[in-house]
Amino acid sequence: MSQGNNNNVLPLLISLIFTIAIVGVAGVLVMRLLNSQTGNPLGELLTQDGSTPSTPDVTVETFAEVREVPSGVFNYGGSTTWAPIRRDVDPLIQTVWPNFRLRYVDPPTGTPGSGSGIRMLLNNQLAFSQSSRPLNDQERQQSQSQGTPLDAIPVAIDGLAIAVNHNLPLAGLTVNQVIDIYTGKVNNWSQVGGPNLAITAFSRRPEDGGTVEFFIKEVLGERPLGSNVVMVRDTTDGLRRVASTLGGIYYGSAPEIVGQCSIRPLPLGRQANTFVPPYQLPYVEPARCPAQRNRLNARAFQDGSYPITRRLFVIVKADGSADAQAGRAYAALLLTNQGQSAIEQAGYVRLR
C-alpha cells in the first residue's frame, strides 16, 4: 500500500515543480514587458535619489532605434563646452527625428554656461540643459524643494587644456604649477622652467560657466582665483588675448583649444618630466594650420594618463513630465553607437 502511494506522489511533485517554473518565467517576461513601456528610451531605470545615474549597459546602435522620442519643440541650452555637439551632432538627430525639434535658448541676462543653463531649467525656461559639470548640492536641494528633482546623465568625456602663446619656449606644466599660476603664487615663467617673462593668466569669471567652476573646485581645490588673473568674456576672447600676449595663458575645454591655429596647447603632467599632450603626436605646427589641425589625444583622455578630465552631462527633470521625456530621449540618442561616433567626430571622447 505505501509503495503505491509513493508511485502516485512522485508524478504530482514533478507536475508541481514544472508549474512553478512556468509561472516564474512568465513573471520575468511580464516584468520585462512592463519595464520596456515605462517611457525610458533605453529601457533602464535612472536614479532619482540625488546620485549621478550610471550610463545604461544596454547598447543601441542608431538614432532610429531609440524608443519614446517625443514630438514637439523643446528649449535647451547651457554649457558653451557643448557648442561643437550642438553644431555637429544635434542636426544629425533632427534629420532622423524631425518632429523632435530642439531650440537653443541663451539666458535672458548674463553669459551662457552650465550654471545658467541649470538655473533656467529650474525656472522652467528649458526642457533640459547641457552641463560640463555634475549638479552641485545647492542645485539638487533647490530642485527637490521645488518638487522637480533633477538627474545628471553622463554622455561624453572631455578634459581641460592649457593654451599659451605659440612663441613661448616651454615644454609643459605640472598640475601644481598651473595651480600656482592661477592662485597668484607664481607670476613669472622663469619660475616654472620658462623665460624671464611675466605671466598673464586669463580666465572666464567663476559665475560664467561650468568649466570655471570645475577648474576652481577640482583643479584649484576650491581656492579662489588670484587677484593676478585677468577676466575675459568667453573662450574666443581668452584665446585671442593669449595669441597677442607672449606671456599669456588660458584654460578651457580641450576640444575648443587643441585644434586652434593661433595658440599652442600645452602638455600637462602630474609630475615634472611626465608631460602628456592633449593632442595626438606629431604636433601640427602653426604653418600647416588650418590645412591640418591638431587632434584630441582621445586615448590619453580615456585611460586617465592625461591629468585633467571630466564628463559632460545632460541635466534632466525627474518628474515624469514631457520635458523629462525629452531630456532622457536626448541623452539616449547621444548614448547610441551612432551618437557616440558623432560626439567623437565633434572632438570629444566616447563615454562607451
C-alpha positions in Angstrom: 0.0 0.0 0.0 2.8 2.5 0.9 4.7 1.6 -2.3 1.5 2.5 -4.3 1.2 5.9 -2.5 4.8 6.7 -3.3 4.2 6.0 -7.0 1.2 8.4 -7.0 3.0 11.2 -5.2 6.1 11.4 -7.4 4.2 12.4 -10.6 2.4 15.1 -8.6 5.6 16.5 -7.3 7.1 16.7 -10.8 4.0 18.4 -12.1 4.1 21.0 -9.2 7.7 21.8 -9.8 7.1 22.2 -13.6 4.1 24.5 -12.9 6.1 26.7 -10.6 8.9 27.1 -13.2 6.4 28.1 -15.9 4.9 30.7 -13.6 8.3 32.1 -12.7 9.4 32.5 -16.3 6.1 34.1 -17.2 6.6 36.6 -14.3 10.0 37.6 -15.6 8.7 38.2 -19.1 5.8 40.3 -17.8 8.2 42.5 -15.7 10.5 43.0 -18.7 7.5 44.0 -20.8 6.3 46.5 -18.2 9.8 48.0 -17.9 10.0 48.4 -21.7 6.9 50.6 -21.5 7.9 52.9 -18.7 9.0 55.7 -21.1 12.7 55.4 -20.6 14.2 55.5 -24.1 16.9 53.0 -23.2 14.8 50.7 -21.1 16.8 51.3 -17.9 15.8 52.9 -14.6 17.7 56.1 -13.9 18.1 57.1 -10.3 16.2 59.9 -8.7 17.8 59.7 -5.3 20.3 62.5 -5.8 23.1 60.3 -7.1 24.5 60.5 -10.6 22.8 57.9 -12.8 25.2 55.4 -14.3 25.3 55.0 -18.0 22.8 52.2 -19.0 24.5 49.0 -20.1 22.2 48.4 -23.0 23.7 49.4 -26.3 21.5 50.8 -29.1 23.1 51.2 -32.5 21.3 54.0 -34.2 19.2 57.1 -33.6 16.3 55.4 -35.3 16.2 52.6 -32.7 15.7 54.8 -29.7 12.3 54.5 -28.2 9.9 57.1 -26.8 11.4 60.1 -28.6 8.6 62.8 -28.1 7.3 65.2 -30.7 7.3 68.9 -30.1 9.5 71.9 -29.6 11.9 71.7 -26.7 14.1 74.5 -25.4 17.5 73.6 -24.3 20.9 75.3 -23.6 23.7 75.7 -21.1 27.4 74.9 -21.3 29.4 76.6 -24.0 31.6 73.5 -24.0 28.7 71.7 -25.7 28.8 74.1 -28.7 30.5 71.7 -31.1 28.0 69.0 -30.2 25.1 71.4 -30.8 26.7 72.3 -34.1 27.7 68.9 -35.4 25.6 66.2 -33.6 22.2 67.7 -33.0 21.4 68.3 -36.7 22.0 64.6 -37.3 19.4 63.8 -34.6 17.0 66.3 -36.2 17.4 64.5 -39.6 16.3 61.2 -38.1 13.7 62.6 -35.7 12.4 65.8 -37.4 9.4 66.1 -35.1 11.8 66.2 -32.0 12.6 69.9 -32.5 15.4 71.3 -30.4 15.6 75.1 -29.9 18.7 76.5 -28.3 18.0 79.4 -25.9 20.5 81.8 -24.4 20.0 83.1 -20.8 17.9 86.3 -20.7 20.8 88.0 -18.8 24.5 87.2 -18.4 26.5 84.7 -20.4 25.6 81.1 -21.2 27.2 78.3 -19.2 26.4 75.2 -17.2 25.2 77.1 -14.1 23.0 79.5 -16.1 21.5 76.5 -18.0 20.6 74.7 -14.8 19.1 77.9 -13.4 17.0 78.2 -16.5 15.9 74.6 -16.1 14.9 75.2 -12.5 12.9 78.2 -13.7 11.1 76.1 -16.4 12.7 78.1 -19.2 14.3 74.9 -20.6 13.2 71.4 -21.1 16.7 70.1 -20.3 20.2 71.6 -20.1 23.7 70.7 -21.1 26.4 70.8 -18.5 30.2 70.4 -18.2 29.9 69.5 -14.5 27.6 67.5 -12.3 24.9 69.0 -10.3 26.0 70.7 -7.1 24.4 70.3 -3.7 22.6 73.6 -3.8 21.0 72.8 -7.2 19.9 69.4 -6.0 18.4 70.9 -2.9 16.6 73.6 -4.8 15.2 71.1 -7.3 13.9 68.9 -4.5 12.3 71.8 -2.7 10.5 72.8 -5.9 9.2 69.3 -6.4 11.1 68.8 -9.6 14.2 66.7 -8.8 17.0 66.7 -11.4 19.2 63.9 -12.7 22.6 64.3 -14.4 23.2 61.7 -17.2 26.9 61.4 -18.4 27.2 61.1 -22.2 30.9 62.0 -23.1 34.4 62.6 -21.8 36.1 66.0 -22.0 39.2 67.5 -20.5 40.7 70.9 -19.8 43.6 72.1 -21.9 46.1 74.9 -21.3 46.7 77.4 -24.1 49.9 79.5 -24.3 51.4 81.8 -26.9 53.0 79.9 -29.9 56.3 81.7 -29.3 56.6 80.8 -25.6 59.5 78.3 -25.1 58.1 75.9 -22.6 57.9 72.1 -22.7 54.9 71.8 -20.4 53.5 72.4 -16.9 52.6 70.2 -14.0 49.1 70.5 -12.5 50.7 72.0 -9.3 52.4 74.7 -11.5 49.0 75.5 -13.1 47.6 75.9 -9.6 50.4 78.2 -8.5 49.9 80.4 -11.6 46.1 80.7 -11.1 46.3 81.3 -7.4 48.9 84.0 -7.8 51.8 82.2 -6.2 53.8 82.2 -9.4 53.9 85.3 -11.7 57.0 84.7 -13.9 57.6 82.0 -16.5 61.2 81.6 -15.2 59.7 80.1 -12.0 58.3 77.1 -14.0 61.1 76.4 -16.5 60.3 79.2 -19.0 61.9 82.5 -19.9 62.2 85.6 -17.7 58.8 86.9 -18.7 55.7 88.0 -16.7 52.8 85.6 -16.7 49.4 87.0 -17.7 46.7 84.5 -16.7 43.3 84.7 -18.3 40.1 83.2 -17.2 36.4 83.5 -17.6 34.5 84.6 -14.5 33.5 82.0 -11.9 29.8 82.7 -12.4 30.1 82.3 -16.2 30.2 78.6 -16.7 30.8 75.0 -15.6 34.4 75.0 -16.9 35.4 77.7 -14.5 33.5 76.1 -11.6 35.1 72.7 -12.4 38.6 74.3 -12.6 38.2 76.1 -9.3 36.7 73.1 -7.5 38.6 70.1 -9.0 41.9 71.7 -10.0 42.4 74.6 -7.6 40.9 72.6 -4.7 38.3 75.3 -4.2 40.9 78.0 -3.7 39.8 81.3 -5.4 41.4 82.7 -8.5 44.3 85.0 -7.7 44.0 88.8 -8.0 46.5 88.5 -10.8 44.0 86.7 -13.1 42.6 88.8 -15.9 38.9 88.1 -16.7 37.7 87.6 -20.2 34.2 87.3 -21.7 34.5 83.8 -23.2 36.9 81.3 -24.7 37.1 83.1 -28.0 38.2 86.3 -26.2 40.6 84.3 -24.0 42.4 82.6 -26.9 42.6 85.9 -28.8 44.3 87.5 -25.8 46.8 84.6 -25.4 47.6 84.8 -29.1 48.5 88.5 -28.7 50.3 88.2 -25.3 53.6 86.4 -25.3 53.3 85.6 -21.6 49.6 84.7 -21.7 47.9 81.5 -20.5 44.3 80.4 -20.6 42.5 77.1 -19.8 39.3 75.7 -21.4 37.6 72.7 -22.8 40.2 70.7 -24.7 38.2 70.4 -28.0 37.9 74.2 -28.1 41.7 74.6 -27.7 43.5 71.7 -29.3 42.5 72.4 -32.9 43.2 76.2 -32.8 45.8 77.7 -35.1 46.5 80.8 -33.1 47.8 79.3 -29.9 49.7 76.3 -28.6 48.1 73.7 -26.4 50.5 72.8 -23.7 51.3 69.3 -22.4 50.4 68.7 -18.8 51.7 66.2 -16.2 51.0 65.2 -12.6 54.8 65.3 -12.1 57.7 67.1 -13.8 59.0 65.5 -16.9 56.0 63.3 -17.3 54.1 65.6 -19.6 51.2 64.3 -21.7 50.0 66.3 -24.7 46.3 66.9 -25.1 46.8 66.4 -28.8 47.9 63.4 -30.9 51.5 63.3 -31.9 53.2 64.5 -34.0 52.3 68.1 -33.2 50.9 70.1 -36.1 52.9 73.4 -36.4 51.0 76.7 -37.0 52.4 77.0 -40.5 50.5 73.9 -41.5 47.2 75.0 -39.9 44.3 75.2 -40.9 45.1 72.8 -43.7 46.0 70.4 -41.0 44.9 70.7 -37.4 45.9 69.0 -34.1 43.5 66.3 -33.0 42.4 65.4 -29.5 44.5 62.7 -27.7 41.5 60.6 -27.1 43.5 57.6 -25.7 45.1 59.7 -23.0 41.7 61.1 -22.0 40.2 57.6 -21.9 42.9 55.8 -20.0 43.4 58.7 -17.5 47.1 59.4 -18.3 46.1 63.0 -19.2 45.7 64.6 -15.8 42.6 66.8 -16.1 39.5 65.1 -17.5 35.8 65.3 -16.8 32.4 64.1 -18.1 29.7 66.0 -19.9 26.1 65.7 -18.6 22.6 66.1 -19.9 20.6 67.6 -16.9 17.1 66.2 -17.0 13.9 66.6 -14.9 12.9 63.5 -13.0 9.2 64.2 -12.7 7.7 62.2 -15.5 6.8 65.3 -17.5 7.1 65.8 -21.2 10.3 67.8 -20.5 11.7 64.9 -18.6 10.9 62.5 -21.5 12.6 64.9 -23.9 15.7 65.2 -21.8 16.1 61.4 -21.4 15.4 60.8 -25.1 18.2 63.3 -25.9 20.6 61.6 -23.6 19.6 58.2 -25.0 20.2 59.4 -28.6 23.7 60.6 -27.6 24.5 57.3 -26.0 23.8 55.2 -29.1 26.7 54.0 -31.0 25.7 56.5 -33.7 25.6 59.3 -31.2 28.9 58.3 -29.6 30.6 58.2 -33.0 29.2 61.7 -33.8 30.4 63.0 -30.5 33.9 61.6 -31.3 33.8 63.3 -34.7 32.9 66.6 -32.9 36.2 66.4 -31.0 35.2 64.7 -27.7 35.9 61.3 -26.3 33.4 58.5 -26.3 32.0 57.5 -22.9 31.3 54.0 -24.3 
